[in-house]
Each structure stands twice: as structure tokens, then as C-alpha cells.
Amino acid sequence: MSWACSGVVLFGQKSPLGLDMGVTGIALGTVLGDVCGMAFILTVARTGRWGIKLKPIRMKPHLLTIIRLVKLGVPNFLETFGMWIGNFFIITFVGLLASQLGTDGLLGAHIIGIRIEAFSFMPGFGVGMAAATLAGQYLGMGRADLAKKAVLRCAIIAASMMGLFGVLLITIPKQITAMLSTQPIHLSEVPPLLVICGIVQIPFALSIVLRAAMRGAGDVKAVMALTWFATYGIRLPLAYLVSGVDIPIPEWLGGGMIMNPDLPSRWFGLEPGLTMLWIALCSEMVLRAVLFSGRFFQGGWSRAKV
């Protein structure tokens, strides 16, 4: 739908609808795709093809169920909201860095790096969903030992899959980048980013699976606290320090500039920039894996009340 609405020429073919809405068309196509997906899921659920069937008589509001959903849903919402707000600030850092360095295409290089990296962590999210389901089922049976064993096996599977993809990111980063872009700035900036994120694929996999499993077990408040601490206590400060960006203060706050202390160049002789920013982001992934692993092996998640 995004292609049909945007007017982009793909493989020499233009949209059969004759629309040329540009970026607006991409957004409209995304929304229409979500609506169609929702309609499909509801239709299948109503027909009972999944082994379950939605019945209107069973869908009356139930106060106790609503309260339990709110207790689980609000911390999940706040955790995800905080994480994406943090990612928004990272994008802002990249935009400021591109402006201050006068390097066109730096933001595009960052986005392409993320898009390529997404191919590696999607399997991790899939296995994480399985870990969450198994953890919830076994804990519901009163078998915390089986829940722990299932989650660890899921973590090993995810680490193996993402680790193999990490090997590709490390060994052939230029070839992978060339599949998405042939612009010189991207071919020079993206490969080092892929190597960096390839190195941390295994701890990244562990953080994804353990986080999902603990959420599935109902340990949502602890997961929210750990995510917020990792994002605002480690990720953003570290990214700011190593990127070298100076942050402008809006005029309505008095104007001026928050000058970066430029610690990397002072301490290690390293040049601030996009590569250093990715080193900071990937370092935080390792620390996040340590945080979630600590909570997992501490066992508090297995005693969460849902």
C-alpha cells in the first residue's frame, strides 16, 4: 500500500493506482496496512480458525480482568514509551552531529545501519515471544524450574541465530550495505557501524529474550525500571559524551548552547562522530544484557503476581 500511494517507481514500475503522494503516501499506506491487518485478525478470530473463537456474549467487561490488564499494561506502555523517547533523542544527536560536522547523509547512514541491524534482531524478538509464552505457561503450572529452563533454551537459540548474523555483519559489511545503498557516504559510514553491532549480537539476543520472558511472567515493573535506567542512566549520557555533539538550547529557555566536554578525544585520542556514537549504543546493549541477566538469575521474576 505504501508503494501504491507514494508514487515511487519500483523495478521500473509505477503504482497502478496512479497516486503520487510522496512521504504522505508512505504513511497512509502504513496506516491502511495496519487497519487491514486488524480486520483480518478479527475475522479469523471470529471464525475460530485458530482453535479459539471470539463470542460477543463472552466479551462483556469484567472488572477484575480489567484491573489485572491495567496493572500489566501500564508498566509495559511506560517502558516502551520511555525506550522510544530515548531513541528519539539519539536521532536528534545524529541530526545535530550531521549539522555540526557539515556531513550530508550522516542521518541516512544511521537509519540504513538500523534497518540492516533489524534483520538480525527480528529472530530474537520472535524467540523472545516464545520465551514469554513458555514462561507464563510454566509459572501458571507452578513449575518455576521448567520456566527457567525453557527461557534459557530460548536464549541459546536466539543467541545462536543472531550470533550467526553477527558474523555476516563483521565479515561482509560493505557487501550488505551495497544491497541497500550505493551512495558513497553510506558505503563509507555504514560498514563500521555494522561491524560494531555485529560484535554485540549475542548479548543483544540475551537482553531481548530475558526481557520478553520476564514481561511474560508478569515482572513488568522490574523490567520497566531496568529499561528506564539503561536508557536514561547509561545509553543517553554515554551517547552524548562520545558523539561530541553540542546541544542548542531553545530561545524560549534562554538560548545558548550546552557544550560537549569531548571526553573521547581527551582521554583516548578517539575522534567523536557517528562511529563513536554506535560504540556507545552497543556498549549499552551489553550492559543491558548484564542487568536483565542479573534480574533473571536472581529469580524475582518467577515470583511476580499477575
C-alpha positions in Angstrom: 0.0 0.0 0.0 2.8 2.4 0.8 4.3 1.8 -2.7 0.9 2.2 -4.3 0.2 5.5 -2.6 3.7 7.1 -2.6 4.3 7.1 -6.4 7.7 5.5 -6.1 9.0 3.7 -9.2 9.9 0.2 -8.1 11.7 -2.2 -10.5 10.7 0.1 -13.3 7.0 0.0 -12.4 4.9 2.8 -11.0 1.9 2.5 -8.8 -1.1 1.1 -10.7 -3.3 3.5 -8.7 -1.6 6.5 -10.3 -1.1 8.1 -6.9 2.0 10.3 -6.2 1.6 11.3 -2.5 5.3 11.0 -1.6 6.1 10.6 2.1 2.4 11.2 3.0 1.5 8.2 0.8 4.0 6.0 2.7 2.4 7.0 6.0 -1.1 6.4 4.6 -0.1 3.0 3.2 1.3 2.0 6.6 -2.0 3.0 8.4 -4.1 1.2 5.8 -1.9 -1.9 6.2 -2.4 -1.8 9.9 -6.2 -1.5 9.5 -6.3 -4.4 7.0 -4.2 -6.5 9.4 -6.6 -5.7 12.3 -9.6 -6.6 10.2 -8.0 -9.9 9.1 -7.1 -10.9 12.7 -10.6 -10.1 13.9 -12.2 -12.1 11.1 -10.1 -15.1 11.7 -10.7 -14.9 15.5 -14.5 -14.7 14.9 -14.4 -17.8 12.7 -12.5 -19.9 15.2 -9.8 -21.0 12.8 -7.1 -20.6 15.5 -8.8 -23.0 17.8 -10.3 -20.1 19.7 -13.4 -18.2 18.9 -14.5 -14.7 19.9 -18.1 -14.7 21.1 -19.8 -11.4 21.8 -21.5 -12.8 24.9 -18.1 -13.6 26.4 -16.7 -10.1 25.7 -18.6 -8.2 28.4 -16.3 -6.0 30.6 -15.1 -7.9 33.7 -13.7 -5.6 36.4 -11.2 -8.0 37.9 -9.8 -8.8 34.4 -9.6 -5.1 33.5 -7.7 -4.3 36.7 -5.2 -7.1 36.0 -4.8 -5.9 32.4 -4.2 -2.3 33.6 -1.6 -3.5 36.2 0.3 -5.3 33.4 -0.4 -2.9 30.6 0.6 0.5 32.1 4.1 -0.5 33.1 4.6 -2.1 29.7 3.4 1.0 28.0 5.6 3.3 30.1 8.6 1.0 29.5 8.2 1.0 25.7 7.3 4.7 25.6 10.4 5.6 27.6 12.6 3.5 25.4 11.3 5.1 22.1 11.6 8.6 23.6 15.2 7.7 24.3 15.6 6.6 20.7 14.2 9.9 19.6 16.9 11.7 21.4 19.5 9.5 19.7 18.1 10.5 16.3 18.4 14.1 17.5 22.0 13.6 18.4 22.7 12.2 14.9 21.0 15.1 13.3 23.0 17.6 15.4 26.2 15.7 14.6 25.5 15.9 10.9 24.8 19.6 11.1 27.9 20.4 13.2 30.2 18.3 11.0 28.6 19.5 7.8 28.3 15.9 6.6 25.3 15.3 4.3 23.9 11.8 4.5 25.0 11.0 8.1 21.4 10.6 9.3 20.7 8.4 6.3 23.7 6.2 7.2 22.4 5.9 10.7 19.0 4.8 9.5 20.4 2.3 7.0 22.5 0.8 9.7 19.4 0.4 11.9 17.4 -1.1 9.0 20.2 -3.7 8.4 20.5 -4.4 12.0 16.8 -5.1 12.2 17.3 -8.2 10.1 19.4 -9.6 12.9 17.2 -8.8 15.9 13.9 -9.8 14.4 14.6 -13.5 15.1 15.5 -12.5 18.6 12.1 -10.8 19.1 10.3 -13.9 17.7 12.1 -16.2 20.1 11.5 -13.7 22.9 7.8 -14.0 22.3 8.1 -17.8 22.6 10.1 -17.4 25.8 7.4 -15.1 27.2 4.7 -17.6 26.4 6.5 -20.6 27.8 7.5 -18.7 31.0 3.9 -17.7 31.6 2.6 -21.2 31.0 5.1 -23.0 33.2 4.7 -20.5 36.0 0.9 -20.9 35.8 1.6 -24.7 36.3 3.7 -23.8 39.4 6.9 -25.1 37.7 9.4 -22.2 38.0 12.2 -24.7 37.3 10.7 -25.5 33.9 10.1 -21.9 33.1 13.7 -21.0 33.8 14.9 -24.0 31.7 12.7 -23.0 28.8 13.8 -19.4 28.9 17.5 -20.3 28.9 17.0 -22.6 25.9 15.2 -19.8 24.1 18.1 -17.5 24.9 20.6 -20.0 23.5 18.5 -20.4 20.3 18.3 -16.6 19.9 22.0 -16.1 20.6 22.9 -18.7 18.0 20.7 -17.1 15.3 21.7 -13.6 16.0 25.4 -14.6 16.5 25.5 -16.1 13.0 24.0 -12.9 11.6 26.6 -11.0 13.6 29.4 -13.0 11.8 28.0 -11.7 8.5 27.9 -8.1 9.7 31.5 -8.4 10.8 32.9 -10.2 7.7 30.9 -8.7 4.8 29.6 -5.3 5.9 30.3 -3.5 2.7 28.5 -6.0 0.6 25.5 -5.9 2.8 25.5 -2.1 2.7 25.7 -2.1 -1.0 22.5 -4.1 -1.2 20.6 -1.1 0.3 22.5 1.9 -1.0 25.3 2.8 -3.4 25.8 6.4 -2.2 29.5 7.0 -1.3 28.7 8.5 2.2 26.7 5.3 3.1 29.3 2.9 1.7 31.9 4.6 3.9 29.9 5.3 7.1 27.6 2.2 7.4 30.1 -0.7 7.3 31.9 0.3 10.5 28.5 0.6 12.2 27.6 -3.0 11.1 30.9 -4.4 12.5 30.2 -2.7 15.8 26.7 -4.1 16.2 27.8 -7.5 14.9 30.1 -7.8 17.8 27.3 -7.4 20.4 24.7 -9.6 18.7 24.9 -12.4 21.4 24.4 -10.1 24.5 21.8 -8.2 22.5 20.0 -11.6 22.0 20.2 -12.3 25.7 18.7 -8.9 26.6 15.8 -9.4 24.1 14.8 -12.9 25.3 15.2 -12.3 29.0 13.3 -9.0 28.9 10.5 -10.7 27.0 10.4 -13.7 29.3 10.2 -11.5 32.4 7.4 -9.5 30.9 5.6 -12.7 30.0 6.0 -13.8 33.7 4.4 -10.5 34.8 7.5 -8.9 36.2 6.7 -5.8 34.3 7.6 -3.2 36.9 11.1 -4.5 37.3 11.5 -4.7 33.5 10.3 -1.1 33.2 12.8 0.1 35.9 15.7 -1.7 34.3 14.8 -0.3 30.8 14.5 3.2 32.0 17.7 3.0 34.0 19.6 1.6 31.0 18.1 4.2 28.6 18.4 7.3 30.7 21.2 6.4 33.1 23.6 4.8 30.6 22.5 5.0 26.9 21.8 8.7 26.5 24.6 10.1 28.7 27.1 7.8 27.1 25.9 8.6 23.6 26.0 12.3 24.3 29.5 12.2 25.7 31.1 10.2 22.9 29.2 11.7 20.0 30.8 15.2 20.5 27.5 17.0 19.8 26.8 20.4 21.2 23.1 20.7 22.2 21.4 24.0 21.4 19.0 25.5 24.0 15.7 26.8 22.6 15.2 30.5 22.7 12.2 30.2 25.0 14.5 28.6 27.5 17.1 31.4 27.2 19.0 30.2 24.2 22.7 29.3 24.1 24.5 26.0 23.7 25.4 23.1 26.0 28.9 22.4 25.0 30.1 18.8 24.8 33.1 18.0 27.1 34.6 16.0 24.2 35.9 13.3 26.6 36.8 10.6 24.0 39.4 12.8 22.2 40.8 14.0 25.5 41.1 10.6 27.1 41.7 8.1 24.3 42.6 10.2 21.3 39.4 9.0 19.5 37.5 11.2 17.1 33.9 11.9 18.1 31.3 11.0 15.4 28.7 8.5 14.3 31.0 5.5 14.8 31.7 6.5 18.4 28.0 7.1 18.9 27.3 3.5 17.8 30.1 2.2 20.1 28.2 3.8 22.9 24.9 2.4 21.9 26.2 -1.1 21.5 28.1 -0.8 24.8 24.8 0.0 26.5 23.3 -3.2 24.9 26.0 -5.2 26.7 25.3 -3.5 30.0 21.5 -4.0 29.5 22.1 -7.7 29.0 24.0 -7.8 32.3 21.1 -6.0 34.0 18.4 -8.3 32.7 20.6 -11.4 33.4 21.1 -10.3 37.0 17.3 -10.0 37.5 16.7 -13.3 35.7 19.1 -15.3 37.8 18.1 -13.5 41.0 14.7 -15.1 40.4 12.4 -12.3 41.4 10.6 -12.6 38.1 9.4 -16.1 38.8 7.5 -14.8 41.9 5.7 -12.0 40.3 2.0 -11.8 40.9 -0.3 -11.3 37.9 
